[in-house]
Amino acid sequence: MSSEEERVNNLVAEIRVLESTFNELSGRQNLLERILIETRSAMETLVGLGSAKTDEVLIPVGGGILVRASPPSVDRVLLNVGANVVVEKSKDYASKFMEARAKEIEESIVSIASQRNQIAQRLDSDRRALQNIVNRQG
């Protein structure tokens, strides 16, 4: 095998690995973005329930169905702190906890986006190199 054929094979293999890694990172970023939206929504709900002066709230139960209920007390909430461990905490503590969680998620999203950009640049470079080799052979 000539050195140019070997270079082509190496570039193709590297491109496949980079594409796979890029797709994996994209999936992680999408998941984190959905988690961030859910976290922010929970924070807004907590604030809204604490300040709402209403006799009734609508609670979604799935499938587009809502049930009417009395607004719950949000002085104390049950907070999932990870590993399926739930603890009772004050509304203020839960709000701060969720803000910290949102910040960590945002930082992870930024980190993954940076990694994706680096991989995209490397992919572009490898594809151009492969195209140059193919053009020279043709």
C-alpha positions in Angstrom: 0.0 0.0 0.0 1.4 3.4 -0.9 1.8 6.1 1.6 -0.9 8.1 -0.1 -3.4 5.2 0.2 -2.5 4.8 3.8 -3.0 8.6 4.3 -6.5 8.3 2.7 -7.4 5.3 4.9 -6.2 7.1 8.0 -8.2 10.2 7.1 -11.4 8.2 6.4 -11.0 6.4 9.7 -10.4 9.6 11.6 -13.4 11.3 10.0 -15.6 8.4 11.0 -14.4 8.7 14.6 -14.8 12.4 14.7 -18.3 12.3 13.2 -19.3 9.7 15.8 -17.9 11.9 18.6 -19.5 15.0 17.2 -22.9 13.2 17.1 -22.5 11.9 20.7 -21.7 15.4 21.9 -24.6 16.8 20.0 -26.9 14.3 21.8 -25.5 15.2 25.2 -25.9 18.9 24.4 -29.5 18.4 23.4 -30.2 16.4 26.6 -28.6 19.1 28.8 -30.6 21.8 27.0 -33.8 19.9 27.7 -32.8 19.4 31.4 -32.0 23.2 31.6 -35.4 24.1 30.3 -37.0 21.7 32.8 -34.9 23.2 35.6 -35.8 26.7 34.7 -39.5 25.8 34.4 -39.4 24.2 37.9 -37.8 27.4 39.3 -40.5 29.6 37.6 -43.3 27.3 38.9 -41.8 27.4 42.5 -41.8 31.2 42.4 -45.2 31.4 40.8 -46.8 29.1 43.3 -45.3 31.0 46.1 -46.7 34.3 45.0 -50.0 33.2 43.5 -53.1 34.1 45.4 -55.6 31.9 43.7 -58.1 29.2 44.8 -57.3 26.8 42.0 -54.4 25.6 39.9 -54.3 23.2 36.9 -52.0 20.2 37.2 -51.0 18.4 34.0 -51.2 14.6 34.4 -50.1 13.7 30.8 -51.7 13.2 27.5 -53.0 16.8 27.4 -55.2 16.2 30.5 -55.3 18.8 33.3 -56.9 18.4 36.7 -58.1 21.2 39.0 -56.6 21.4 42.4 -56.0 23.7 45.4 -52.6 25.3 45.2 -50.1 23.4 47.3 -48.1 25.0 50.0 -44.6 25.7 48.8 -43.1 26.7 52.1 -41.4 23.3 52.2 -40.7 21.2 49.1 -39.4 17.8 48.3 -36.1 18.1 46.4 -34.4 15.3 44.5 -30.7 15.8 45.3 -29.5 12.9 43.1 -29.3 9.1 43.2 -33.0 9.0 43.8 -32.5 10.7 47.2 -35.3 13.1 48.1 -35.1 15.5 51.0 -37.5 18.1 52.4 -36.2 21.6 52.2 -37.4 25.2 52.4 -38.5 27.0 49.2 -35.5 29.3 49.5 -33.1 26.5 49.7 -34.7 24.7 46.8 -34.5 27.9 44.7 -30.8 28.3 45.4 -30.2 24.6 44.8 -32.0 24.8 41.4 -30.1 28.0 40.5 -26.8 26.3 41.2 -27.9 23.3 39.2 -28.9 25.5 36.3 -25.5 27.2 36.4 -23.7 23.8 36.3 -25.8 22.7 33.4 -25.1 25.9 31.5 -21.4 25.5 32.1 -21.6 21.9 30.8 -23.4 23.1 27.7 -20.8 25.7 27.0 -18.0 23.1 27.4 -19.7 20.6 25.1 -20.3 23.4 22.5 -16.6 24.2 22.6 -15.7 20.6 22.1 -18.1 20.3 19.2 -16.6 23.4 17.6 -13.1 21.9 17.9 -14.2 18.6 16.4 -16.1 20.4 13.6 -12.9 22.3 12.7 -10.9 19.1 12.7 -13.5 17.4 10.6 -13.5 20.2 8.1 -9.7 20.1 7.9 -9.6 16.4 7.4 -12.3 16.5 4.7 -10.4 19.2 2.8 -7.2 17.1 3.1 -9.0 14.1 1.8 -10.6 16.1 -1.0 -7.2 17.4 -2.0 -5.7 13.9 -2.2 -8.7 12.7 -4.3 -8.4 15.7 -6.6 -4.6 15.0 -7.1 -5.3 11.3 -8.0 -8.1 12.2 -10.4 
